[in-house]
Amino acid sequence: MWIEKLSDGVVELDTPIGPRYVQPNLVQRAYLIWTFRNFFSLPHQVLRPWERRLIDRLWSENNFVSMPAVGAHDIPVIGRIEWRVPAQAEVVPIRKPMSGAKPAAAGQSREAASA
């Protein structure tokens, strides 16, 4: 199976509009087979910097291929890159103490000092 991936494998890029497939060259396929040796799908954020640059370069070259219809000869998929949109951090307002309330510990220390 890895010989088929090395000879004509593609990488699946998970995008908001659906999966896209890019065809890397032979050396790039060898690197990507090693990257995906234990996983079929990886988030973009966990890739090493050189792997991210490789995927970004493949994306920017627009060297996309179309997958054949169901039942036709399937092109082997080396792996899948998940493009997760980072969730926006929720801004939580700082809680302020109530203006009329006094801490309970302060009241007890005064009573102990006066007794």
Buried (B, 14 or more C-beta within 10 A) or exposed (E): EEEEBBEEBBBBBBEEEEEBBBBBEEEBBBBBBEBBEEEEEBEBEEBEEEBBEBBEEBBEEEBEEEBEEEEEEEBBBBBBBBBEEEEEEEEEEEEEEEEEEEEEEEEEEEEEEEE
